[in-house]
Each structure stands twice: as C-alpha cells, then as structure tokens.
Amino acid sequence: MSGEGEARPLVLVAGAGALPRIVAEAALAAGRPTRILALRGFAEADLRARAERVVDVLDVATILDQLRAWGACEIVLAGGVSRPSPAALASGVAAWRNRRELAEIFGRGDDHLLRAVIRLLEDEGHRVLGAHEVAPALLPAAGPIGGPSVPPEARATMAVGFACLAALSPFDIGQALVVENARILAVEGPEGTDRMLARVADLDRGRGFMRLLGGAQTKAEGVRVLVKGAKAGQDPRVDLATVGPRTVARAAEAGCRGIAIAAGATLVVDRPSMAAEADRLGIFVVACDPPREDPRA
C-alpha cells in the first residue's frame, strides 16, 4: 500500500445527482486521474457509462474487494448514497450476503451511517476526502449568490432559522427548515429538502382552501426563507448540505422569498445556473455566517 506521504489514486464513489459529475470534472481539470465506482440505482447514466465498475450499494463485499484491488485510495463519496432506492434494493443476493452489516448500519440515523462508512473505508487503509477538497468552488464564502438583495426584514427571520437548526443538530433530524418571521413552518426529515418544501406548498394550498370556505382569515404573512446548513459536529467530508438550481425552483413553489445557507458548510451545485434561476424568480440566495446567539433571547 501507498505510504502516507505518497499521492494516492482518487476514487469517486458516485451516487445520485449532479454533484458526482462536478467532482469528476474538477478532478479532470486538475489533471488528476480518477476512477469512478458508480452506485446502481443512484448514479446518473453518463457516470455509469464512464465508470470502471457499477455496483449495488448493498453489496459491501464487492465494493471493498474492488477497492482492495485498486490499492490504497483517496475516496470521495459524492451524491445521494445515504439510503437505498428501490432499484438499489433489487439485488437480493447482495443484501443477503451483507445482511449483518446492513442491519446494523441502516438501522440507525444518517449521521451514524456515514460515520460507519468512513470508519469502514479507513480501516481498509483508504483516506476519505470531502467533495469540496477536490472541487473547492463548491463551497462558497459568505456573500450574495444570486437574486435580489436581502431585505432588512429577512435578517431576523434567517437568524431564527439558523438558531433552530443549531438546537436540532444533536438529534440527527435534518439540515434545512422553512421559517416565516419567528415561526418554523417545516423541518427537514429523512425525506429531504424537496419534499419538505412540497409540504410547505401543500400548507399554503390548505390555507387557501379554508379562505374559500369562509374560514378564519390568517394574518398577513411575513418573510419566508429556506435556511440550510450543516449539523453541529458533522464530518465535513460527507453529507454536507447541498443546494442548486432545483432548490431555488422548489423554494419559489413553497412561497419562499429567499434562501440562506451556512457559508463554508453548504455545497452549491452549478452556481451559475442557480444564480440565474434566482434572478429569474426574484428569490435572494445568500451564504452567511450563522449567528452564535439565539436572536429570541
């Protein structure tokens, strides 16, 4: 195996979404040879076509055997890999062969799962990197990203959202929420940000229906913001909060006037397209340093 001071081959374990492709392109631009291990049922078709091997996420034995054959590697886990999709569950043989390991890993929260994966890979002699270590542009510093300027009345709303995320961090609940003034409308669970935003949109439709029926009128709504950031104590190499152009579209559908992300702790996928979508929809997107104190205190 390679020594600690030697450059190791880079292996991209590719899950769902655009993030694996962006990491692969950044590695190519840097002149770094990269092998792709694509996860069946997750990785997009173009990456599966380029991959050295396509494997089932449940087939732990095959994945480890392939990595051993390549020698000690630097590994980037990019894309949706935390939970198996129905397609990924199709390999009953793989699930049976790895049933004990899978029962222990998948029976716990995402944070426990990811830490277990890192520990398993490091025990095999590999080094795990974060996507941002290969593609630094993914992790923006504090500042505007797209759309209009942040209205002054939104800043207190954003602060409440970040304070709530910080309070929820020890419970492995989620990385995002929707806040309107000082009221939390929805908190992300295992379903992810898109479905959380869909719940908020459904809530608005329900309010509109009650108005049509002559129900109680709700008071004028304030500034609604999607707030997203990493959990406290989270390993930045895996499962950092991620936003992209689709996040802007879903936030608009949920009635949000803006998106606030934690600077230095949230991956921005396809920033130019995200900024253009924010401009088109009139939604502010800003990376900011979360407040250290509860704004309600």
Stockholm file with secondary structure:
# STOCKHOLM 1.0

chainA/1-297         MSGEGEARPLVLVAGAGALPRIVAEAALAAGRPTRILALRGFAEADLRARAERVVDVLDVATILDQLRAWGACEIVLAGGVSRPSPAALASGVAAWRNRRELAEIFGRGDDHLLRAVIRLLEDEGHRVLGAHEVAPALLPAAGPIGGPSVPPEARATMAVGFACLAALSPFDIGQALVVENARILAVEGPEGTDRMLARVADLDRGRGFMRLLGGAQTKAEGVRVLVKGAKAGQDPRVDLATVGPRTVARAAEAGCRGIAIAAGATLVVDRPSMAAEADRLGIFVVACDPPREDPRA
#=GR chainA/1-297 SS CCCTTSCCCEEEEECBSSHHHHHHHHHHHTTCCEEEEEEETTSCHHHHHHCSEEEETTCHHHHHHHHHHHCSCEEEEESBCSSCCTTGGGCHHHHHHTHHHHHHHHTSCHHHHHHHHHHHHHHTTCEEECHHHHCGGGSCCSEEEESSCCCHHHHHHHHHHHHHHHHHGGGTCCSEEEEETTEEEEECCTTCHHHHHHHHHHHHHHHHHHHHTTCCCCCCCCCEEEEECCCTTCCTTSCCEEECHHHHHHHHHTTCSEEEEETTSEEESSHHHHHHHHHHHTCEEEEECCCSSCTTC
#=GC SS_cons         CCCTTSCCCEEEEECBSSHHHHHHHHHHHTTCCEEEEEEETTSCHHHHHHCSEEEETTCHHHHHHHHHHHCSCEEEEESBCSSCCTTGGGCHHHHHHTHHHHHHHHTSCHHHHHHHHHHHHHHTTCEEECHHHHCGGGSCCSEEEESSCCCHHHHHHHHHHHHHHHHHGGGTCCSEEEEETTEEEEECCTTCHHHHHHHHHHHHHHHHHHHHTTCCCCCCCCCEEEEECCCTTCCTTSCCEEECHHHHHHHHHTTCSEEEEETTSEEESSHHHHHHHHHHHTCEEEEECCCSSCTTC
//
